[in-house]
Amino acid sequence: MAMRSDSNPVPLFIRHLPELLGLLSQPDQGMGPFAPYMNGPIFTVTDPWLRSWLDALAFSLSGVEAAETPASAMAYVLFDMHRQGGTLDYPKGGVGSIVDELVRGVGGVELSRKVDEIVLDEEGRRVKGVRVRGELVSAKEGVICNAAIWELPGLLEGQKKTEELHRFLEVAKDTPFTRSYLHLHVVLNSTGLDVSSLRPHYTVFDKGLAGDSDHVVGDSNMIAVSNPCVLDPDLSEEGTIMLHAYCCGNEDYTIWEDWQGGGDRAGYEALKRERAECLWRSINKVIGEDARSRVVVEYIGSPLTHRRFLNRFKGTYGASPSGLLKNGNTPVEGLVLCGDSVFPGIGVPSVALSGAAAANGLVTWWKQLQSY
Ligand SMILES: Cc1cc2nc3c(=O)[nH]c(=O)nc-3n(C[C@H](O)[C@H](O)[C@H](O)COP(=O)(O)OP(=O)(O)OC[C@H]3O[C@@H](n4cnc5c(N)ncnc54)[C@H](O)[C@@H]3O)c2cc1C
């Protein structure tokens, strides 16, 4: 949380000198990918099952296999999962409760108000504000943008750009990205079901865990089944439970592209049902073969759903680790980026970090230190 989008190291040095000295004694080992710990020279994982398991773990963090996942993320998660009392956390009340807390911290959030463009000064050197429904909202300190990086060129389309900004946007639009998601949200009648014997979270490998990386992280294989009513029964009406099964970033957008303009609705619905069969298989494994006969509500979400409702470029999970921006700085004074396209990348804790770094970057290091 001491990091800044402008990479000014002073707050880091003041607050975390001992940890920094430790890091400096192992140059590059934490910042690079996990490959040297999987495939040598630092360490070689030879056990096939362990390799598959590390690939699966990495994939759920980063959307890519272990060798390509940042070593820092792998180190942290392996440590965190295996420490005494380590658990997978579920927010009581659902993810919306995290959003509510963030809104409380920020002070105000406008919903359903799309930013049409980010407005720069006449020379394209400093940010002036954002345009929302034709109206300029002026920025006092700056603009922090967490829209995915691929949206940035469109948001700056009509603005005068410096050479440097041109180059920055060229790189931005080609940022490599991870695949998308397929979702099945269901409410099931829980009559006669021993809910207390179920777990809150399962990971099902529809085609098996053992195999090479391509297999483990391959098409529709790794499926998460989230069953939060075990911990928080109030999430669903009495006599029912709610489950969310999803392909974890292993659904290809290209399969769906033909339907992005609408058109053949029946064809789209049929494809959704066909692709979601693996998700039903995973729910059957958790609930039992009669799961389908218990359905009260059923929604299937495709990569197009992601694209449309989350404003996600090609429905992607986020930027591939190899394409992450090192920090949120841009060639435009006062315009700072954060979110899953910026180091440390995908995940709520990670994007909260890049968000904090962006906010820190808009104030002096002295003011930042005073806020602790
Ligand atoms: C199914 C699923 C499960 C996940 N599970 C976990 C988990 O268990 N733990 C975890 O830590 N992470 C998890 N993640 C990852 C995590 O949710 C994301 O990495 C994180 O939410 C990304 O945050 P972000 O701010 O970068 O982007 P987003 O959350 O996508 O936020 C960007 C926002 O900007 C809005 N926007 C875009 N363009 C405009 C515009 N022009 N004007 C106004 N608004 C705009 C979008 O609508 C969106 O609301 C999961 C992700 C998915 C899809």
Ligand as a Chemical Component Dictionary entry (heavy atoms), coordinates in Angstrom:
data_LIG
# 
_chem_comp.id                   LIG 
_chem_comp.type                 NON-POLYMER 
_chem_comp.pdbx_formal_charge   0 
_chem_comp.three_letter_code    LIG 
# 
loop_
_chem_comp_atom.comp_id 
_chem_comp_atom.atom_id 
_chem_comp_atom.alt_atom_id 
_chem_comp_atom.type_symbol 
_chem_comp_atom.charge 
_chem_comp_atom.model_Cartn_x 
_chem_comp_atom.model_Cartn_y 
_chem_comp_atom.model_Cartn_z 
_chem_comp_atom.pdbx_ordinal 
LIG C1  C1  C 0 -16.028 -15.207 -12.211 1  
LIG C2  C2  C 0 -14.907 -14.463 -11.578 2  
LIG C3  C3  C 0 -14.480 -14.864 -10.326 3  
LIG C4  C4  C 0 -13.463 -14.171 -9.694  4  
LIG N1  N1  N 0 -13.104 -14.559 -8.446  5  
LIG C5  C5  C 0 -12.189 -13.831 -7.765  6  
LIG C6  C6  C 0 -11.864 -14.165 -6.419  7  
LIG O1  O1  O 0 -12.408 -15.113 -5.839  8  
LIG N2  N2  N 0 -10.945 -13.400 -5.784  9  
LIG C7  C7  C 0 -10.331 -12.347 -6.374  10 
LIG O2  O2  O 0 -9.531  -11.672 -5.755  11 
LIG N3  N3  N 0 -10.606 -12.012 -7.676  12 
LIG C8  C8  C 0 -11.526 -12.730 -8.379  13 
LIG N4  N4  N 0 -11.816 -12.401 -9.686  14 
LIG C9  C9  C 0 -11.029 -11.329 -10.359 15 
LIG C10 C10 C 0 -11.483 -9.932  -9.983  16 
LIG O3  O3  O 0 -12.892 -9.888  -9.918  17 
LIG C11 C11 C 0 -10.998 -8.933  -11.053 18 
LIG O4  O4  O 0 -9.614  -9.104  -11.297 19 
LIG C12 C12 C 0 -11.221 -7.496  -10.607 20 
LIG O5  O5  O 0 -12.588 -7.272  -10.318 21 
LIG C13 C13 C 0 -10.792 -6.529  -11.692 22 
LIG O6  O6  O 0 -10.987 -5.226  -11.217 23 
LIG P1  P1  P 0 -10.830 -3.973  -12.188 24 
LIG O7  O7  O 0 -11.182 -2.767  -11.374 25 
LIG O8  O8  O 0 -9.527  -3.997  -12.892 26 
LIG O9  O9  O 0 -11.907 -4.203  -13.344 27 
LIG P2  P2  P 0 -13.480 -4.330  -13.250 28 
LIG O10 O10 O 0 -13.900 -4.994  -11.977 29 
LIG O11 O11 O 0 -13.896 -4.943  -14.550 30 
LIG O12 O12 O 0 -13.952 -2.814  -13.160 31 
LIG C14 C14 C 0 -13.915 -1.947  -14.275 32 
LIG C15 C15 C 0 -15.208 -1.168  -14.234 33 
LIG O13 O13 O 0 -15.130 -0.095  -15.150 34 
LIG C16 C16 C 0 -16.378 0.015   -15.782 35 
LIG N5  N5  N 0 -16.169 0.724   -17.038 36 
LIG C17 C17 C 0 -15.516 0.306   -18.157 37 
LIG N6  N6  N 0 -15.555 1.256   -19.103 38 
LIG C18 C18 C 0 -16.228 2.308   -18.566 39 
LIG C19 C19 C 0 -16.600 3.592   -19.051 40 
LIG N7  N7  N 0 -16.275 4.003   -20.278 41 
LIG N8  N8  N 0 -17.327 4.426   -18.238 42 
LIG C20 C20 C 0 -17.666 4.039   -16.975 43 
LIG N9  N9  N 0 -17.341 2.823   -16.466 44 
LIG C21 C21 C 0 -16.624 1.978   -17.259 45 
LIG C22 C22 C 0 -16.834 -1.423  -15.962 46 
LIG O14 O14 O 0 -18.233 -1.465  -16.175 47 
LIG C23 C23 C 0 -16.408 -2.015  -14.636 48 
LIG O15 O15 O 0 -17.416 -1.880  -13.660 49 
LIG C24 C24 C 0 -12.831 -13.076 -10.340 50 
LIG C25 C25 C 0 -13.253 -12.673 -11.612 51 
LIG C26 C26 C 0 -14.278 -13.361 -12.228 52 
LIG C27 C27 C 0 -14.724 -12.905 -13.579 53 
# 
loop_
_chem_comp_bond.comp_id 
_chem_comp_bond.atom_id_1 
_chem_comp_bond.atom_id_2 
_chem_comp_bond.value_order 
_chem_comp_bond.pdbx_ordinal 
LIG C1  C2  SING 1  
LIG C2  C3  SING 2  
LIG C2  C26 DOUB 3  
LIG C3  C4  DOUB 4  
LIG C4  N1  SING 5  
LIG C4  C24 SING 6  
LIG N1  C5  DOUB 7  
LIG C5  C6  SING 8  
LIG C5  C8  SING 9  
LIG C6  O1  DOUB 10 
LIG C6  N2  SING 11 
LIG N2  C7  SING 12 
LIG C7  O2  DOUB 13 
LIG C7  N3  SING 14 
LIG N3  C8  DOUB 15 
LIG C8  N4  SING 16 
LIG N4  C9  SING 17 
LIG N4  C24 SING 18 
LIG C9  C10 SING 19 
LIG C10 O3  SING 20 
LIG C10 C11 SING 21 
LIG C11 O4  SING 22 
LIG C11 C12 SING 23 
LIG C12 O5  SING 24 
LIG C12 C13 SING 25 
LIG C13 O6  SING 26 
LIG O6  P1  SING 27 
LIG P1  O7  DOUB 28 
LIG P1  O8  SING 29 
LIG P1  O9  SING 30 
LIG O9  P2  SING 31 
LIG P2  O10 DOUB 32 
LIG P2  O11 SING 33 
LIG P2  O12 SING 34 
LIG O12 C14 SING 35 
LIG C14 C15 SING 36 
LIG C15 O13 SING 37 
LIG C15 C23 SING 38 
LIG O13 C16 SING 39 
LIG C16 N5  SING 40 
LIG C16 C22 SING 41 
LIG N5  C17 SING 42 
LIG N5  C21 SING 43 
LIG C17 N6  DOUB 44 
LIG N6  C18 SING 45 
LIG C18 C19 SING 46 
LIG C18 C21 DOUB 47 
LIG C19 N7  SING 48 
LIG C19 N8  DOUB 49 
LIG N8  C20 SING 50 
LIG C20 N9  DOUB 51 
LIG N9  C21 SING 52 
LIG C22 O14 SING 53 
LIG C22 C23 SING 54 
LIG C23 O15 SING 55 
LIG C24 C25 DOUB 56 
LIG C25 C26 SING 57 
LIG C26 C27 SING 58 
# 
